[in-house]
Amino acid sequence: MFANAAQEKKAIFFTVMGEPPLKMLRYQQQYSFFDGARVGGNIKYINLADDLQNNGFEGVLERIMTEVERFQPEFIFVDSFKSVVQATRKDDLSRAHLQYFVQRLGVQLATWQATTFLLGEYPDANHDENPIFTVADCMIHLCQEMDQNAVVRKIRVVKMRGSHHMTGLHSMRITQDGVQVYPRQLASADTNVVADAGRATLARLSTGCLELDKMLGGGLPAGYSVVLAGLPGCGKTMLATSFLASGATTGNIGIIASFEHILSSAPNARLQALLEAGTVTAVHNTTLDLSIEEFMTKLLNEVNRTGAKRIVIDSLNALELVLAPQFRANFQESLFRMLSSLYVKGVTTVMIRNVAETPIQGLGPGAFMVDGIIYMNYEETNGKLVKLISVPKLRGSSHSNDVRPYVVTENGIEMVPPA
């Protein structure tokens, strides 16, 4: 309402038996969209409780018609319309009156040519027998689902006349700015053409380790998604930091999406320096009911804001844990949607994955989705642990099949020269 109402586009908000306007205004003031200067001017709040109580349907309709004709709004809201409907449950005569009332209201809505929102609390938008559902041109159903200890709010467009609308449930969150919707969708074909054109140049990005770049055939191809898989303690985060630092030296902004920082107090001095210099920005999460679309919205907003070309996700294991249980149960599908969104942006994404098996087994069926896999592990040799690195997969590249020993330093990793 506040987003669309202006001096030439007025709005009127009718309340029936729900919250009185004064209480509603008090709570709405906490949101950023609220503009008190517009209330009473191009936005009006009117309570219909007395009209319904004293004169029933006729009183409500007459009052609505009088106020609309006097104010000439572009937007009309009735909250809650279900309060009017509840009166029909007394007898069949009341229900017949409701159907007649709805028909007359529908005629008036068409005459006013105003966009009208009828709000109500309905447990199921499919099965609730309500004549207003047949009159409405559009039905939007909001609900919340609880799985284990996590509650996820969702939204669904049940009906939209004359429009090929997106179906299914989509997650949403109530924020300081109002309702934020995170639609479940894949990248469009048009934007894929742009990403394909970028890949055709075969530009290579340095990992920050010259010898590893050689193993990759000259570095990571721009726009690729690469999993940096390995056992804990192999230096995966240090190598990922080196990848971001290498981009910073050429003026490329990087993004670190870190979910493991809350589990460790060990400082990463090099990463901290990049963050303080502004060459790397951070995306964090503090909730345990995240959807992959919400995470992608935060990530892509940061890409659009900074123009970043390199992203590090640390780690996929921790990201899976902060997702709501219903999204965690099918992480492969979530990963697929995430990679499709990153692909069209043409950013190069390095995702850290802690695995206990071989890299392909550790990633499971989702291994086919990524463009490349770098595997880091260690083995015991002559009473010492020796760290090893290899490149099992890199699409369209003549990469090395060698397994090379390396050491972890404060600047990343360094290959051990042959004996």
KOLVEX-754347 format. One line per field, with one value per residue (C-alpha): residue number from 1; residue in three letters; x, y, z. Coordinates in pm, 1 decimal, always signed. Example, Ala and Ser with C-alpha at 12.3 -4.5 7.8 and 13.67 -1.06 7.14 Angstrom:
2
num	c(1; 2);
residuo	c(ALA; SER);
x	c(+1230.0; +1367.0);
y	c(-450.0; -106.0);
z	c(+780.0; +714.0);
// end
This chain:
419
num	c(1; 2; 3; 4; 5; 6; 7; 8; 9; 10; 11; 12; 13; 14; 15; 16; 17; 18; 19; 20; 21; 22; 23; 24; 25; 26; 27; 28; 29; 30; 31; 32; 33; 34; 35; 36; 37; 38; 39; 40; 41; 42; 43; 44; 45; 46; 47; 48; 49; 50; 51; 52; 53; 54; 55; 56; 57; 58; 59; 60; 61; 62; 63; 64; 65; 66; 67; 68; 69; 70; 71; 72; 73; 74; 75; 76; 77; 78; 79; 80; 81; 82; 83; 84; 85; 86; 87; 88; 89; 90; 91; 92; 93; 94; 95; 96; 97; 98; 99; 100; 101; 102; 103; 104; 105; 106; 107; 108; 109; 110; 111; 112; 113; 114; 115; 116; 117; 118; 119; 120; 121; 122; 123; 124; 125; 126; 127; 128; 129; 130; 131; 132; 133; 134; 135; 136; 137; 138; 139; 140; 141; 142; 143; 144; 145; 146; 147; 148; 149; 150; 151; 152; 153; 154; 155; 156; 157; 158; 159; 160; 161; 162; 163; 164; 165; 166; 167; 168; 169; 170; 171; 172; 173; 174; 175; 176; 177; 178; 179; 180; 181; 182; 183; 184; 185; 186; 187; 188; 189; 190; 191; 192; 193; 194; 195; 196; 197; 198; 199; 200; 201; 202; 203; 204; 205; 206; 207; 208; 209; 210; 211; 212; 213; 214; 215; 216; 217; 218; 219; 220; 221; 222; 223; 224; 225; 226; 227; 228; 229; 230; 231; 232; 233; 234; 235; 236; 237; 238; 239; 240; 241; 242; 243; 244; 245; 246; 247; 248; 249; 250; 251; 252; 253; 254; 255; 256; 257; 258; 259; 260; 261; 262; 263; 264; 265; 266; 267; 268; 269; 270; 271; 272; 273; 274; 275; 276; 277; 278; 279; 280; 281; 282; 283; 284; 285; 286; 287; 288; 289; 290; 291; 292; 293; 294; 295; 296; 297; 298; 299; 300; 301; 302; 303; 304; 305; 306; 307; 308; 309; 310; 311; 312; 313; 314; 315; 316; 317; 318; 319; 320; 321; 322; 323; 324; 325; 326; 327; 328; 329; 330; 331; 332; 333; 334; 335; 336; 337; 338; 339; 340; 341; 342; 343; 344; 345; 346; 347; 348; 349; 350; 351; 352; 353; 354; 355; 356; 357; 358; 359; 360; 361; 362; 363; 364; 365; 366; 367; 368; 369; 370; 371; 372; 373; 374; 375; 376; 377; 378; 379; 380; 381; 382; 383; 384; 385; 386; 387; 388; 389; 390; 391; 392; 393; 394; 395; 396; 397; 398; 399; 400; 401; 402; 403; 404; 405; 406; 407; 408; 409; 410; 411; 412; 413; 414; 415; 416; 417; 418; 419);
residuo	c(MET; PHE; ALA; ASN; ALA; ALA; GLN; GLU; LYS; LYS; ALA; ILE; PHE; PHE; THR; VAL; MET; GLY; GLU; PRO; PRO; LEU; LYS; MET; LEU; ARG; TYR; GLN; GLN; GLN; TYR; SER; PHE; PHE; ASP; GLY; ALA; ARG; VAL; GLY; GLY; ASN; ILE; LYS; TYR; ILE; ASN; LEU; ALA; ASP; ASP; LEU; GLN; ASN; ASN; GLY; PHE; GLU; GLY; VAL; LEU; GLU; ARG; ILE; MET; THR; GLU; VAL; GLU; ARG; PHE; GLN; PRO; GLU; PHE; ILE; PHE; VAL; ASP; SER; PHE; LYS; SER; VAL; VAL; GLN; ALA; THR; ARG; LYS; ASP; ASP; LEU; SER; ARG; ALA; HIS; LEU; GLN; TYR; PHE; VAL; GLN; ARG; LEU; GLY; VAL; GLN; LEU; ALA; THR; TRP; GLN; ALA; THR; THR; PHE; LEU; LEU; GLY; GLU; TYR; PRO; ASP; ALA; ASN; HIS; ASP; GLU; ASN; PRO; ILE; PHE; THR; VAL; ALA; ASP; CYS; MET; ILE; HIS; LEU; CYS; GLN; GLU; MET; ASP; GLN; ASN; ALA; VAL; VAL; ARG; LYS; ILE; ARG; VAL; VAL; LYS; MET; ARG; GLY; SER; HIS; HIS; MET; THR; GLY; LEU; HIS; SER; MET; ARG; ILE; THR; GLN; ASP; GLY; VAL; GLN; VAL; TYR; PRO; ARG; GLN; LEU; ALA; SER; ALA; ASP; THR; ASN; VAL; VAL; ALA; ASP; ALA; GLY; ARG; ALA; THR; LEU; ALA; ARG; LEU; SER; THR; GLY; CYS; LEU; GLU; LEU; ASP; LYS; MET; LEU; GLY; GLY; GLY; LEU; PRO; ALA; GLY; TYR; SER; VAL; VAL; LEU; ALA; GLY; LEU; PRO; GLY; CYS; GLY; LYS; THR; MET; LEU; ALA; THR; SER; PHE; LEU; ALA; SER; GLY; ALA; THR; THR; GLY; ASN; ILE; GLY; ILE; ILE; ALA; SER; PHE; GLU; HIS; ILE; LEU; SER; SER; ALA; PRO; ASN; ALA; ARG; LEU; GLN; ALA; LEU; LEU; GLU; ALA; GLY; THR; VAL; THR; ALA; VAL; HIS; ASN; THR; THR; LEU; ASP; LEU; SER; ILE; GLU; GLU; PHE; MET; THR; LYS; LEU; LEU; ASN; GLU; VAL; ASN; ARG; THR; GLY; ALA; LYS; ARG; ILE; VAL; ILE; ASP; SER; LEU; ASN; ALA; LEU; GLU; LEU; VAL; LEU; ALA; PRO; GLN; PHE; ARG; ALA; ASN; PHE; GLN; GLU; SER; LEU; PHE; ARG; MET; LEU; SER; SER; LEU; TYR; VAL; LYS; GLY; VAL; THR; THR; VAL; MET; ILE; ARG; ASN; VAL; ALA; GLU; THR; PRO; ILE; GLN; GLY; LEU; GLY; PRO; GLY; ALA; PHE; MET; VAL; ASP; GLY; ILE; ILE; TYR; MET; ASN; TYR; GLU; GLU; THR; ASN; GLY; LYS; LEU; VAL; LYS; LEU; ILE; SER; VAL; PRO; LYS; LEU; ARG; GLY; SER; SER; HIS; SER; ASN; ASP; VAL; ARG; PRO; TYR; VAL; VAL; THR; GLU; ASN; GLY; ILE; GLU; MET; VAL; PRO; PRO; ALA);
x	c(+0.0; +271.0; +481.3; +206.5; -6.3; +82.2; -100.2; -255.7; -296.5; -484.6; -544.1; -812.9; -779.4; -1096.8; -1073.4; -1370.6; -1355.0; -978.3; -729.4; -855.6; -676.7; -495.6; -337.4; -251.0; -80.6; +123.2; +265.7; +319.8; +545.1; +828.4; +866.6; +1079.2; +800.2; +570.3; +527.8; +313.4; +293.4; +82.5; -174.0; -487.6; -377.8; -355.7; -394.1; -703.8; -791.1; -1160.4; -1314.8; -1630.2; -1698.1; -2001.1; -2146.8; -2125.1; -2259.0; -2554.8; -2651.8; -2490.0; -2381.4; -2589.6; -2431.6; -2080.5; -2140.0; -2308.6; -2026.5; -1761.4; -1942.2; -1984.7; -1618.3; -1483.1; -1698.6; -1599.1; -1222.0; -1176.1; -887.9; -678.4; -622.9; -877.4; -799.7; -1051.9; -904.6; -1033.1; -1291.0; -1330.2; -1492.3; -1778.2; -1791.9; -1812.0; -2164.6; -2282.6; -2225.3; -2537.5; -2791.9; -2852.0; -3026.5; -2711.8; -2508.6; -2748.1; -2715.3; -2337.0; -2348.6; -2568.1; -2336.6; -2032.5; -2200.2; -2287.2; -1938.3; -1791.6; -1999.9; -1886.8; -1519.9; -1544.2; -1710.7; -1451.7; -1159.0; -956.6; -717.3; -883.5; -727.0; -959.4; -761.1; -860.6; -729.6; -805.5; -632.2; -648.6; -696.4; -800.2; -1081.8; -1241.6; -1587.9; -1618.2; -1798.2; -1540.3; -1284.8; -1483.4; -1512.1; -1144.1; -917.3; -613.2; -558.9; -235.9; -203.4; +45.1; +125.0; +394.1; +535.4; +708.8; +969.0; +1151.7; +1223.9; +1230.6; +935.6; +944.0; +695.2; +578.5; +369.9; +179.0; -12.9; -318.6; -495.4; -419.0; -669.0; -526.2; -170.3; +80.2; +192.0; +463.0; +319.4; +433.8; +532.2; +805.0; +976.3; +937.3; +1047.3; +906.2; +1188.4; +1227.8; +1129.5; +815.5; +765.5; +1064.2; +983.7; +1246.9; +1102.4; +1212.0; +1331.7; +1615.0; +1809.1; +1644.6; +1772.3; +1847.7; +2094.6; +2258.1; +2360.9; +2559.7; +2730.9; +2813.7; +2971.6; +3189.3; +3301.9; +3388.9; +3686.1; +3842.1; +3995.0; +4186.6; +4197.0; +4492.0; +4441.1; +4730.7; +4954.7; +5155.5; +5219.7; +4851.9; +4763.6; +4988.9; +4811.0; +4480.5; +4605.5; +4662.7; +4425.6; +4052.9; +3837.6; +3634.5; +3272.3; +3338.7; +3200.5; +3471.1; +3457.1; +3762.9; +3719.5; +3931.4; +3988.3; +3973.9; +4301.1; +4424.8; +4438.4; +4123.8; +4028.8; +4385.3; +4383.0; +4040.6; +4172.2; +4468.5; +4221.2; +4046.2; +4376.7; +4493.4; +4180.7; +4237.8; +4580.2; +4410.9; +4129.9; +3864.6; +3631.7; +3568.0; +3295.4; +3336.4; +3018.0; +3133.1; +2927.4; +3211.1; +3342.0; +3112.1; +3276.3; +3634.9; +3821.6; +4138.7; +4214.7; +4270.8; +4493.9; +4514.6; +4137.7; +4086.1; +4323.0; +4127.4; +3800.6; +3943.9; +4080.0; +3736.1; +3864.5; +3660.2; +3313.8; +3146.9; +2801.6; +2706.8; +2401.0; +2271.8; +1954.3; +1886.3; +1577.9; +1741.9; +1624.5; +1871.4; +1679.7; +1720.6; +2093.2; +2121.2; +1933.9; +2185.9; +2476.5; +2350.7; +2261.6; +2622.6; +2745.3; +2529.7; +2641.7; +3015.2; +3057.3; +3240.3; +3383.3; +3507.8; +3304.5; +3412.8; +3156.2; +3301.3; +3165.8; +2894.3; +2879.2; +2799.6; +2559.7; +2363.1; +2334.6; +2191.8; +1919.8; +1576.8; +1528.0; +1287.0; +1552.6; +1834.3; +1659.2; +1715.5; +2041.2; +2124.5; +1823.6; +1916.0; +2273.0; +2147.8; +1935.8; +2223.4; +2474.0; +2230.4; +2195.6; +2571.0; +2631.3; +2435.7; +2625.7; +2952.6; +3123.5; +3385.3; +3276.4; +3495.7; +3299.6; +3475.8; +3354.9; +3483.1; +3483.7; +3606.3; +3609.8; +3731.7; +3608.7; +3353.9; +3206.1; +3209.6; +3002.4; +2758.2; +2528.5; +2583.3; +2941.0; +2819.8; +2687.4; +3020.7; +3274.3; +3579.0; +3703.7; +4030.7; +4104.5; +4327.2; +4414.0; +4701.5; +4859.1; +5119.2; +5465.5; +5766.2; +5594.4; +5486.7; +5167.2; +5218.6; +4958.8; +4865.0; +4666.4; +4516.6; +4266.7; +4017.4; +3790.2; +3802.4; +3562.6; +3705.9; +4061.4; +4375.2; +4453.8; +4726.7; +4665.4; +4955.8; +4921.7; +5153.1; +5272.4; +5235.6; +5268.9; +5031.7; +5171.5; +5021.3; +4990.0; +4813.9; +4983.9; +5319.0; +5408.1; +5698.1; +5973.8; +6057.6; +6334.1);
y	c(+0.0; +247.9; +146.1; +228.5; +497.2; +853.6; +1182.6; +1073.4; +712.0; +705.8; +404.4; +321.6; +48.5; -90.7; -290.6; -500.4; -709.0; -742.5; -492.8; -134.0; +118.7; +284.3; -42.7; -135.3; +199.4; +159.1; -173.7; -65.8; +218.0; -27.3; -101.4; +106.4; +145.5; +326.9; +698.5; +867.9; +1188.3; +1008.4; +871.5; +1083.1; +1234.0; +988.8; +687.2; +646.3; +387.9; +321.6; +75.7; -109.5; -297.2; -87.5; -107.6; -488.5; -517.7; -283.2; -328.7; -655.1; -703.5; -413.3; -174.5; -286.4; -259.1; +79.9; +219.7; +85.3; +234.2; +571.8; +598.8; +476.5; +715.7; +1003.7; +929.8; +779.8; +546.3; +340.8; +72.9; -75.1; -310.1; -495.0; -662.7; -905.0; -1002.1; -1332.6; -1143.8; -1071.5; -1433.9; -1572.0; -1436.4; -1682.6; -1981.4; -1916.9; -2034.0; -2095.3; -1759.0; -1575.4; -1772.2; -1678.3; -1315.4; -1353.5; -1484.5; -1191.6; -951.8; -1095.5; -1062.8; -697.7; -630.3; -789.2; -558.8; -256.3; -363.5; -380.2; -37.9; +131.6; -3.8; -8.6; -281.4; -444.1; -671.3; -884.7; -1020.6; -1317.5; -1611.7; -1932.4; -2260.5; -2400.3; -2186.2; -2488.7; -2640.6; -2359.2; -2315.1; -1942.6; -1755.7; -1476.3; -1719.3; -1732.8; -1354.2; -1282.8; -1249.9; -1346.2; -1557.5; -1540.4; -1785.5; -1734.0; -2011.4; -2135.6; -2485.2; -2632.0; -2906.7; -3013.6; -2679.7; -2459.3; -2260.3; -2147.4; -1895.6; -1965.4; -1797.3; -1939.2; -1783.0; -2008.9; -1822.2; -1536.0; -1480.5; -1434.3; -1486.6; -1769.8; -1726.7; -1918.9; -2212.0; -2390.1; -2276.4; -2015.9; -1922.2; -1574.2; -1379.5; -1077.6; -824.8; -463.9; -368.0; -583.1; -915.3; -1050.3; -1335.5; -1579.8; -1749.1; -2097.5; -2054.0; -2136.4; -1891.2; -1778.9; -1883.8; -1526.3; -1465.8; -1802.5; -1668.2; -1395.0; -1645.4; -1875.8; -1583.4; -1512.3; -1874.7; -1885.0; -1653.9; -1924.2; -1659.8; -1818.0; -1698.6; -1768.1; -1962.3; -1776.5; -2082.4; -2088.1; -2464.0; -2538.7; -2306.7; -2518.4; -2834.4; -2670.7; -2589.2; -2220.2; -2150.4; -2180.5; -2097.9; -1782.4; -1854.4; -2208.6; -2361.9; -2559.3; -2769.8; -2759.7; -3094.3; -3256.1; -3382.1; -3137.7; -2954.3; -2973.8; -2596.0; -2558.3; -2223.1; -2094.4; -2190.8; -2029.1; -1711.7; -1719.5; -1735.9; -1422.1; -1244.0; -1319.4; -1150.2; -847.5; -788.5; -744.7; -524.9; -799.5; -776.1; -1104.0; -1235.2; -1478.0; -1651.0; -1795.3; -2028.3; -2178.4; -1855.6; -1906.0; -2241.4; -2117.7; -1839.2; -1898.9; -1580.5; -1576.7; -1270.0; -1261.5; -1279.1; -1017.4; -782.2; -828.5; -753.6; -441.2; -321.7; -363.3; -593.8; -878.4; -849.0; -1101.1; -1259.2; -1412.5; -1587.9; -1605.6; -1812.6; -2185.9; -2170.6; -2049.4; -2141.7; -2167.5; -1891.1; -1656.0; -1725.7; -1674.5; -1344.9; -1216.0; -1342.4; -1204.3; -869.3; -843.6; -942.0; -669.8; -414.2; -479.6; -624.5; -921.4; -1185.7; -1435.6; -1609.6; -1849.0; -2050.3; -2186.8; -2444.3; -2648.8; -2869.1; -2572.0; -2420.7; -2743.7; -2724.2; -2368.9; -2457.4; -2534.9; -2913.7; -2932.0; -2781.7; -2977.8; -3303.6; -3242.3; -3048.5; -3172.0; -2988.2; -2675.2; -2694.4; -2724.1; -2408.3; -2221.5; -2312.2; -2214.8; -1866.3; -1820.1; -1950.3; -1673.7; -1408.9; -1530.2; -1537.4; -1797.7; -1986.1; -2195.6; -2407.2; -2577.1; -2925.3; -3136.5; -3503.0; -3819.2; -4028.6; -3967.1; -3634.9; -3790.9; -4010.3; -3722.1; -3501.7; -3780.2; -3757.6; -3379.5; -3418.1; -3392.7; -3038.6; -2867.7; -2779.9; -2878.9; -3060.8; -2998.8; -3268.4; -3211.1; -3487.0; -3629.0; -3967.2; -4112.0; -4155.6; -4262.4; -4159.6; -3817.5; -3676.3; -3556.5; -3329.4; -3410.0; -3223.8; -3340.3; -3231.2; -3514.4; -3301.6; -2978.7; -2955.9; -2871.5; -2849.0; -3050.2; -3066.4; -3258.5; -3606.8; -3576.9; -3602.9; -3337.7; -3290.3; -2941.1; -2743.5; -2485.0; -2138.0; -1812.2; -1708.3; -2023.3; -2339.0; -2413.0; -2723.4; -2932.6; -2949.5; -3299.5; -3466.3);
z	c(+0.0; +97.4; -203.6; -454.7; -297.0; -398.5; -428.5; -757.3; -638.1; -311.4; -87.9; +164.8; +429.4; +587.4; +908.9; +1017.4; +1336.4; +1361.0; +1497.7; +1528.0; +1303.3; +1595.2; +1706.2; +1346.4; +1290.3; +1608.1; +1495.7; +1135.2; +1247.6; +1314.6; +942.5; +706.6; +449.1; +693.9; +627.3; +891.6; +688.2; +426.4; +672.8; +661.1; +331.2; +44.1; +277.6; +495.4; +761.8; +836.0; +1084.2; +972.0; +1295.9; +1392.2; +1041.3; +1042.7; +1396.7; +1345.8; +982.1; +864.1; +504.2; +375.3; +622.8; +531.4; +156.8; +187.0; +397.8; +160.3; -141.4; +28.9; +132.5; -201.3; -405.1; -179.4; -167.2; -517.2; -421.7; -661.1; -394.0; -152.7; +137.2; +355.0; +665.5; +762.4; +507.0; +687.0; +974.1; +737.7; +624.6; +978.8; +1014.3; +747.8; +971.2; +1172.2; +915.3; +546.7; +507.1; +616.9; +365.8; +88.7; +192.9; +176.3; -180.0; -282.5; -98.3; -276.2; -615.9; -551.7; -422.5; -735.9; -956.4; -759.2; -777.3; -1156.1; -1165.9; -943.1; -1148.1; -826.6; -717.5; -417.6; -156.8; +58.1; +352.7; +564.8; +764.1; +576.7; +668.3; +313.9; +5.3; -201.0; +0.6; +197.3; +48.8; +12.8; -266.7; -255.3; -402.0; -727.1; -753.5; -692.4; -995.2; -790.9; -480.7; -281.3; +6.4; +291.8; +536.8; +770.1; +799.6; +1101.3; +1064.5; +1379.1; +1551.4; +1239.8; +1107.9; +744.4; +607.3; +252.0; -14.9; -311.7; -599.4; -614.4; -892.3; -1130.5; -1408.0; -1756.4; -1642.4; -1663.1; -1303.8; -1121.6; -928.6; -615.4; -267.3; -226.8; +97.2; +243.5; +548.8; +730.6; +755.5; +862.7; +507.3; +501.4; +324.0; +130.7; -110.8; -238.4; -550.9; -650.6; -1005.6; -1240.5; -1452.4; -1775.4; -2116.2; -2222.6; -1940.8; -2011.3; -2350.6; -2176.0; -1947.4; -2240.0; -2425.1; -2121.4; -2099.6; -2466.9; -2397.8; -2171.0; -1945.8; -1658.6; -1299.3; -1074.4; -753.3; -594.4; -625.9; -950.2; -946.1; -887.0; -1176.0; -1396.0; -1279.6; -1379.6; -1727.0; -1655.8; -1365.5; -1305.3; -1610.2; -1543.9; -1456.2; -1335.8; -1017.2; -837.2; -522.9; -300.8; -126.1; +136.0; +486.6; +778.4; +834.8; +475.5; +425.4; +214.9; +365.0; +323.0; -46.3; -92.7; +74.7; -162.7; -454.4; -326.7; -261.7; -616.4; -751.3; -529.2; -687.6; -1027.7; -896.6; -877.0; -579.0; -398.4; -166.7; +121.1; +237.9; +566.8; +782.9; +986.7; +1141.4; +1441.5; +1514.5; +1533.0; +1708.8; +1505.5; +1307.4; +933.8; +919.3; +540.8; +497.1; +766.1; +584.1; +260.1; +440.4; +602.2; +266.6; +107.3; -166.1; -15.8; +138.3; +368.2; +365.6; +699.7; +834.9; +1192.1; +1150.2; +1135.1; +910.8; +590.3; +240.7; -45.5; -228.0; +67.0; +79.2; -297.0; -273.8; -20.2; -228.2; -560.6; -403.8; -290.3; -638.4; -793.5; -535.9; -561.9; -911.4; -756.3; -990.1; -731.2; -459.8; -187.6; +10.6; +333.3; +357.7; +186.7; +497.1; +721.2; +465.3; +468.9; +848.0; +853.5; +602.6; +740.6; +775.6; +481.6; +250.1; +410.9; +326.4; -44.5; -48.3; -397.4; -542.2; -345.4; -473.1; -830.7; -800.3; -637.3; -908.2; -1185.5; -1034.8; -999.1; -1351.8; -1522.3; -1325.8; -1476.3; -1136.5; -1049.1; -739.3; -511.5; -262.6; +25.5; +112.9; +401.3; +297.4; +459.5; +142.2; -209.4; -355.2; -590.0; -315.0; -68.9; -299.7; -375.8; -680.6; -690.6; -818.8; -1180.2; -1121.8; -1062.2; -1332.2; -1133.9; -825.0; -642.3; -383.6; -79.8; +166.1; +367.2; +422.3; +655.8; +504.3; +713.9; +1033.4; +904.3; +760.5; +404.8; +247.6; -113.5; -379.9; -712.1; -976.3; -1042.6; -1263.6; -1466.2; -1757.3; -2097.5; -1968.3; -2015.0; -1644.8; -1470.0; -1330.8; -1086.8; -710.7; -565.9; -207.4; -60.8; +259.6; +407.8; +476.2; +598.0; +231.1; +108.3; -12.1; -170.8; -367.1; -239.8; -506.1; -632.6; -432.3);
// end
